[in-house]
Amino acid sequence: MNFEIMSYIGVGDIKLGMKREEIRKLFNYRFTEFMKSPLCMRTTDDFGCCHVFYNEQDTCEAIELFIESNVTFEGRSIIGKLYNEVKTMFEAIDNSLDFDDAGFVSYKYGIGVFAPFADEPDGLVESVIVFEKGYFD
């Protein structure tokens, strides 16, 4: 599937703030509901190409997209690309990236990039999360 990231709005037809039922309908109700981690308070929906996270009102607060998805931001592919290329792209537009050992978060654009082998020259971006304001607070 193709997903264009729209900062603080959503990806493709999945919009932040949409009800769980609306999103499930977009995927013809093909999903698995699960707990992402033992610390989670709410369930997550797995649609194969992405995971959708919901808040207390059962509305979408974040979307995590995986390598099976063609994810673009401002017309440029992100997932499956070399981490260093994606990092350089974001550094050019956001001088306040929050880095860790497996990627970075851009609060300016509401996007997090996950690359577990970011420190290796051929490390690839394996997933991207798009989130609403305050998601990581």
Secondary structure, DSSP 8 states (H G I E B T S, - for coil): -EEEEETTTEETTEETT-BHHHHHHHTTT--EEE-SSTT-SS-EEE-SSEEEEE-TTSBEEEEEEETTSEEEETTEE-TTSBHHHHHHHHHTT-TT-EEETTEEEETTTTEEEE-TTTTSTT-B--EEEEE-TTTT-
